[in-house]
């Protein structure tokens, strides 16, 4: 019976880890462009610091709310909705022309950090107690690697896109990836 219950768990771990990877890539897509943003928007040190704090502000209370939504509607559905809806503030950030637009979009983008809660629930349901720690370690480790991937890949993409708007295309691409993946995992 136990093997039947957990059959397909590797596939679930892969889709969940990729969702978390994308979440963190989107969540930390601003960091590689801090100096670019300061120059492009003539930001003060205080404004940049506020953007960095805004990027985290709603993640903590959002995790509680997302946890309740997962309990009510199911983890996979909530992950899909999260990835899809968070593409909107990601696109807004990429298209911003004023500081206040950057700030509001970063506030909402903090919510993508709630993906951790969703994935932990999925992984814990698909792995037996003697393997769940390892599975969650894989999920958490590779998911967090999304922030490192953003730090390396996004500046390179911005250079490939070229021009002063290269950063916008790179950030927008993370929103597009989130949107497409969100739709691909809907039941």
C-alpha positions as CSV (number, residue, x, y, z in Angstrom):
1,X,0.0,0.0,0.0
2,X,2.7,2.5,1.0
3,X,4.5,2.2,-2.4
4,X,1.2,2.9,-4.2
5,X,0.5,6.0,-2.2
6,X,3.9,7.5,-3.0
7,X,4.2,6.4,-6.6
8,X,5.1,9.4,-8.8
9,X,6.7,11.3,-6.0
10,X,9.8,12.0,-8.0
11,X,7.7,13.7,-10.7
12,X,5.9,15.7,-8.0
13,X,9.3,16.7,-6.4
14,X,10.6,17.9,-9.8
15,X,7.5,20.0,-10.6
16,X,7.4,21.5,-7.1
17,X,11.1,22.2,-7.0
18,X,10.9,23.9,-10.4
19,X,8.0,26.0,-9.1
20,X,10.0,27.1,-6.1
21,X,13.1,27.8,-8.2
22,X,11.0,30.1,-10.4
23,X,9.4,31.7,-7.4
24,X,12.8,32.6,-6.0
25,X,14.1,33.7,-9.4
26,X,11.2,36.1,-9.7
27,X,11.4,37.2,-6.0
28,X,15.1,38.1,-6.3
29,X,15.1,39.5,-9.9
30,X,15.7,43.0,-8.7
31,X,18.9,42.4,-6.8
32,X,21.2,42.1,-9.8
33,X,20.0,45.4,-11.0
34,X,20.2,47.6,-7.9
35,X,22.9,49.9,-9.3
36,X,21.1,50.0,-12.6
37,X,17.9,51.1,-10.9
38,X,19.6,53.7,-8.8
39,X,21.0,55.2,-12.0
40,X,17.9,54.9,-14.2
41,X,15.5,56.2,-11.6
42,X,17.9,58.5,-9.7
43,X,17.1,56.7,-6.5
44,X,18.5,57.8,-3.1
45,X,20.1,55.2,-0.8
46,X,16.9,55.4,1.3
47,X,14.6,54.7,-1.7
48,X,16.8,51.7,-2.7
49,X,16.7,50.4,0.9
50,X,12.9,50.9,1.0
51,X,12.6,48.8,-2.2
52,X,14.7,46.1,-0.7
53,X,12.5,46.0,2.5
54,X,9.3,46.1,0.4
55,X,10.5,43.0,-1.4
56,X,10.2,41.1,1.9
57,X,7.4,43.0,3.7
58,X,4.4,40.9,2.7
59,X,6.2,37.6,2.6
60,X,5.8,36.9,6.3
61,X,2.1,37.6,6.7
62,X,1.5,36.2,3.2
63,X,2.8,32.8,4.3
64,X,0.1,32.6,6.9
65,X,-2.6,33.5,4.4
66,X,-1.2,31.2,1.7
67,X,-1.0,28.4,4.2
68,X,-4.8,28.8,5.0
69,X,-5.5,28.9,1.2
70,X,-3.5,25.7,0.7
71,X,-5.6,24.0,3.4
72,X,-8.8,25.1,1.8
73,X,-8.1,24.8,-1.9
74,X,-5.1,22.5,-2.3
75,X,-1.5,23.1,-2.8
76,X,-1.1,22.6,-6.5
77,X,-4.0,24.9,-7.4
78,X,-2.6,27.6,-5.1
79,X,0.9,27.3,-6.5
80,X,-0.5,27.7,-10.0
81,X,-2.5,30.8,-9.0
82,X,0.5,32.2,-7.1
83,X,2.8,31.9,-10.1
84,X,0.2,33.3,-12.5
85,X,-0.8,36.3,-10.4
86,X,2.7,37.2,-9.4
87,X,3.7,37.6,-13.0
88,X,1.6,40.8,-13.0
89,X,3.6,42.8,-10.5
90,X,6.7,41.3,-12.1
91,X,5.7,42.8,-15.5
92,X,4.7,46.0,-13.7
93,X,8.1,46.3,-12.1
94,X,9.8,45.8,-15.5
95,X,7.6,48.5,-17.1
96,X,7.8,51.0,-14.2
97,X,8.7,54.6,-15.0
98,X,8.4,56.0,-11.5
99,X,9.7,55.1,-8.1
100,X,6.2,54.6,-6.6
101,X,5.5,52.0,-9.4
102,X,8.7,50.1,-8.4
103,X,7.7,50.3,-4.8
104,X,4.1,49.0,-5.2
105,X,5.2,46.2,-7.5
106,X,8.0,45.1,-5.1
107,X,5.5,45.0,-2.2
108,X,3.2,42.7,-4.2
109,X,6.2,40.6,-5.4
110,X,7.1,39.8,-1.8
111,X,4.1,37.5,-1.9
112,X,5.9,35.1,-4.3
113,X,8.1,34.2,-1.4
114,X,5.1,32.4,0.0
115,X,5.7,29.6,-2.5
116,X,7.9,27.9,0.1
117,X,4.9,27.1,2.2
118,X,3.0,25.6,-0.7
119,X,5.9,23.3,-1.8
120,X,6.6,22.1,1.6
121,X,3.0,20.9,1.9
122,X,3.2,19.2,-1.5
123,X,6.4,17.4,-0.7
124,X,5.3,16.3,2.7
125,X,2.2,14.7,1.2
126,X,4.1,12.8,-1.4
127,X,7.0,11.3,0.6
128,X,7.0,8.8,3.4
129,X,8.2,10.0,6.8
130,X,11.6,8.3,6.3
131,X,12.3,10.2,3.1
132,X,10.4,13.5,3.5
133,X,13.4,15.3,5.1
134,X,15.6,14.5,2.2
135,X,12.9,15.4,-0.3
136,X,12.3,18.7,1.4
137,X,16.0,19.4,1.5
138,X,16.2,18.9,-2.3
139,X,13.1,21.1,-2.7
140,X,14.4,23.9,-0.4
141,X,18.0,23.8,-1.7
142,X,17.3,23.8,-5.4
143,X,14.4,26.2,-5.0
144,X,16.6,28.7,-3.1
145,X,19.1,28.3,-6.0
146,X,16.6,30.3,-8.0
147,X,17.9,33.5,-6.4
148,X,21.5,32.6,-7.3
149,X,20.4,31.8,-10.8
150,X,18.8,35.2,-11.0
151,X,22.0,36.9,-9.8
152,X,24.0,35.2,-12.5
153,X,21.6,34.8,-15.5
154,X,19.7,38.0,-15.4
155,X,22.6,40.4,-15.9
156,X,23.8,38.2,-18.7
157,X,20.4,38.3,-20.3
158,X,20.2,42.0,-19.9
159,X,23.5,42.4,-21.8
160,X,22.2,40.1,-24.5
161,X,19.0,42.1,-24.8
162,X,21.2,45.2,-24.8
163,X,20.6,48.8,-24.3
164,X,19.4,50.7,-21.3
165,X,16.2,48.6,-21.2
166,X,18.0,45.2,-21.1
167,X,17.2,44.9,-17.4
168,X,13.5,45.4,-18.1
169,X,13.5,42.5,-20.6
170,X,15.4,40.2,-18.3
171,X,13.0,40.9,-15.4
172,X,10.0,40.7,-17.7
173,X,11.3,37.3,-18.9
174,X,11.1,36.0,-15.3
175,X,7.5,37.1,-15.2
176,X,6.8,35.3,-18.4
177,X,8.4,32.1,-17.1
178,X,6.3,32.3,-14.0
179,X,3.1,32.9,-16.0
180,X,3.7,30.0,-18.4
181,X,4.8,27.6,-15.7
182,X,1.8,28.5,-13.6
183,X,-0.6,27.7,-16.4
184,X,1.3,24.5,-17.2
185,X,0.8,23.0,-13.7
186,X,-3.0,23.7,-13.4
187,X,-5.0,20.5,-13.0
